[in-house]
Amino acid sequence: MALKKENESTVEWLEALQEAVANGKRRPLWKKLQKAASKPRRKGYQINLYELNKNSSEGDYVIVPGKVLGEGSIDHKISIAAINFTSKAKEELGAKGCKFMGIRELIKELDSSKNGKVRILV
């Protein structure tokens, strides 16, 4: 898959996902994310905090192949990886004790463990 994105964080995501697909662990998950993250920015995914709160539970791994926006709030701790965060969203998630992860760190953690629910929000 050609890397056409100029956004550094998107390119990092796509490169990490390419490596994960090549390694074969959780291959369908990484392929789905690769496809979602390669969309043009104008068609990309934007998820608000209230949607994160509604679609996740305590201890989940949440993957957002787009931007996390700051509208709403979250009332539980999650581990989250996203291409981008607004400053308000990062502040709110940090205040609730959520763990921010890079995509490479998340891939490594998920491939090495068998537990933990993974939620992809698109």
N, C-alpha and C positions, 0 to 999 in steps of 0.2 A: 504494500500500500504506500503510495507516494505521500510524503509529508509536505503539504502545501501551506500549512498554517504559519503565520509569522509571530503569533503570540507565543512567547517562550514557555509559559506554563502548559499551553495546549500541545506544543511540540514535545515537551517532556512527557506528558501523559501518553501521547501516541507512540513515542519511542518505547516507553516502559510497557505499554500494552502489546506492542509488536514482539518484544522479548518474551512476555508472558505467554502469548499465543504460540510462539516457537517452542517454548519449553514444555507445553502440553498439560500442565496442571491447571485444573479448572478452565480449560480451554473455551468452552461455550460462553462462560461468564465474561472472560476477557475479550472474546470476539464481539460480543454484544456491546460492551463498553467502547471498544475501538470504533465501531460503527457510529455510536451515539456521539462520541467526542470529536469525530471528524466532520460533523456538520458545520456549515458556515455559521459565523457568529450571529447573523441576523435570524437564523433558524434554530439557534442553540437553545439549550434548556436553562430556565431561570426558576429557581425554587425558593419560596419564602419560608421563613422560620416556622410559621404556623403549619405549613405543609409537612415540614420535617417532624414537627411535634405530633401531628396526626398520623403520619405513616411510619413511625418508628417507636421502639420501646427501649427501656433501660438496657444498656449494654450492647445494643446492635451496632454493626458496622454499616455505615451509610455512605454510599458512593453517589456523587452528583457529577455527571459529565457536563457540567456547565457552571453557572454562577449561583451562589447562595445569596439571596437578598434578605434585608433586615426587617421586613414587615412581620409583626407578630412576635411570639416568644416561644421558648421551649422550656419544658419543666422536668426533663430527665437528662442523664448523661449518655452520650453516644460517642463513638469514634467515627470521625468524618473525614472524607477525602473529597475535595472538589477542585475544579479547575481554578475557580476564583471566588472570593468572598467580598461583600461590601464591608466597609469598616464597622457599620452598625451590627451586621450579622456576626462578625468575628468577635466583637465586644460582648454581645449577648451570649454567644456560645461559650466563650471563655469564662464569663461570669457563672455559668451553670456547671462548669467543670468538664466540659466536653473535650475530647482529645482530638487535636488536629493531626492528620497524617498526610505525608506525601504519598503519591500513588505507588511508588516503588516500595516504600515501607509497608503499605497496606497489602500489596501483592505478596510480599515476602511473608508477612504475618498470616495471611489467609491460606497460603499454600503450605505453610508449616503446621498449621493447627487444623483440627477437625471440627472444632466447636465455634459457636458464634453465628448469629443470623446475619446474613448479608442482604441489605436492601439497596436496590438501585432506584433512585428517584429521577424520573424523566418527565 
